[in-house]
């Protein structure tokens, strides 16, 4: 029988690989004699240099997708690499441009916005989870302007409307919720759905005319602020 097809690689902005997928290689089994016991004449394996191990871990991580410095530091700590050696290796990678959090953030924002339709709030959360500095993240998010964000929200709604079923009010709520999950502010989400419904059909347009987008956005904004955790 033909063998199974090899698994394809992951996208550079995919979620981190499962444990063991991109970790350090497993040690080779000891050579055994004919009796099945370990060969007593085999020389002992030399101790691994910690810096060499750290570089190997980093390169394996980076082979899956670009990583932030914080992600690589976490991978090294998980493998028991000391903070001193970790800093030394990562500082060198910073110097030669192998890791670049600013470039990572810009590429992440562009890729996740165009590919997944995520808005700035959701993107900011993802960058924070990956250890990107707040100032670096803000600079990258600044390249995504409000007009582009609104256009993307409208495109997402129009695509969903092609297969949406139900009364206009139910469709309206589902689409606003969908945009909220992607990080769009209430005002942007409500206006995008209202405009798309108005262009869909006479019944939907009649419903859309009854929506006060500004008042509803203010109300949704208050609910959003009240639901945030304190501190």
N, C-alpha and C positions, 0 to 999 in steps of 0.2 A: 504493500500500500504506500501511496505517496505520503511523505511526511507533512506535518501540519505547517501551514504558512507562518513565516516569521511575523512577530508582532511589529506593527509599525511604530515609529517613534512618536513622542509626544510633542505637542505644540510648545513653543518656548514660553507661552503664558499659561500653560496648563497647570493644574494643581500639582504640588510636589509628589514625586513618585512614592510608592509604598515602601515601607522599611525594607531595606535589603536590595531594592532595585538599582540604586546608584551608590551603594556604600562601598567600603573597601573590600577587596577580594578575600574570599575565604582562604585560610592557610592550606597549603598542599598537605596531603596525607603523608605521614612518614613512610619512608621506604621500608618494605618488609622483606624478610628473607623467605626462603622456600617453605619454612615451617609455619609461616604466618605471623611470626613475631617481628618486632621492630629490628631492623638491621643494626646490630651492635657496632658495626664498622662505619656506619654513616656518620659524617661529621655533624655536630650540632649546628642548627641554623643560627646565623649571626643575629644579634638583636637589631630590630628595626630602628633606623634613625627617626626621631620624632618629627623633625622638620620634613623629611622625605615622605613620611606617612601623611602629614598634614597636606602637603602639596598634592599627593595622590587622591586624597579625599576630595579636595577642592576641585580638581580637574574632573573627577567623576561626577560631581554635582553639576558642574558647568556644562558637561557633555549633554545633560538632559535639557537644560534651558539656562538662560542667564540668571544669576542670583545676586541678591543684595549682599553687602558685607555682613549684615546681621544674620542672614540665612546661612551663610558659610560659617560664621562664628558659632552658630547653634549646632551645625553639623559636626564641627570639630570638637566642641564641648561634649557632645553626645558620644563621641568615640574616645573620649578621655584625653584629648590633646590639651596640654597645659595652656593657660591664658597667655603666658609669655611667648611660647612658640606660635600660638595662633595669631597673636598680634604681629609678630615678626613676618609671618608668611602673608597675612592679609595686607599689611603695610606695603610689602613688595608688590603684591598684585595691584594695589591702588596706584603705585608709582608707574607701573608699565601699562595701566589701563585695562587689565584683564577684568577687574571689577570697577564699575562706575555707577554709583547709585543715581546720579542725575540723568545719565543716559538711559538707565533702566526705567526710571520713572516716566520719562518722556515716551519711550517706546511702549510701556505698559498702558499708559493713558490712551495713546493712539490706537493700540491694538484692541483693548477691551471696549473702547467706545464704539469703534467701527464694527467690531465683530460681535459684541454682545449688547450693544446699545446702552451701556452703563453711563449714568450721569456722574457729575463731579463728586457728589456726596458718597456714592457707592465706591467710586474709584479712590477717594481719599481714605476710606476705611480699608480697602485692600492694600494700599501702599503702607498704611500704618501697621497692618498685620505682618507685612514683610520687612518691617524695621526701617523703612525709609524716613529720614529726618523730616519733620514737619515743614521746614522752610524749603527743602528740596522738593517735597511733594507739592507744596503750594505753587512753586514756580512751574512745575510740569502741568498742573491743573489749570494754570492761567492761560495755557495755549488752547484750552477748550472754551471758547467764548459762549455767551448766552444764546446768540443766534444759532450757532451750530447745534447746541444742546436742544433748542426748541425744534429745529428741523428734524433732528433724529427722533425726538419724541413723537412728532407727527407721523413720520415714516413707520415707526413701530406700530402705532395705532391703526394706520391704514392697512398694514399687512395683517393685523389681527382681525380687522373688521371683515375681511374677505371670507372668513370662516365662522364669524361670530353668529350665535343664534340666541333668540330671546327678545323680550321687550326692550325698548330703547333704554329705560331706566336701569334695568339689570345689566345690560351691555355697558352702559356708562360706568357703573360702579366697578365692574370687573376690569375695565381698561384703565381706569384711574388707579386702581389697586396695583395693576401690573406695572405701571410706570413708577408708582411709589416704591415698589420692591427694587426697582432698578436705580433708585436714588434721586428721582426727579422731584423738585419742590412741588407743593400742591398747586400753585398758580400755573406752572408750566404744564403739569399733567392735566389739569381740568380744561385749560384752554385748548390743548392739543386734541383731547377727546371731543370737546364741544365742536370745534371746527371740522373735525373728520366726520362726525355724525351729521352735521348740517349739510355736508356734501354727499351723503350716502343715499338718502331717500326722503320723500316728502314727510313721512311719519317721523323719521329720525330728526329731520330739520325742524319740525314743529316742536318736538321735545327739546331740542338744543336751544331754540329761541327762548325757552322758559328758564334756562340756566343763567343765573347771575354769577359769572365766573369769578369776579373780584370778591364778592361777598362770600361765596363758597370757599374760595382759596384762603381768605382770612380766617374763616371758621376752622378749616382743616389745619391751618398753620397753628392756631391756638391749641387744638387737640394734640398736634405733634409735639409742641413744646411742653405741654402738660404731661405727656407720656414719657418724656425723657427722664432717666434716673437722676436723682439729686447728687451733687458732689462731683 
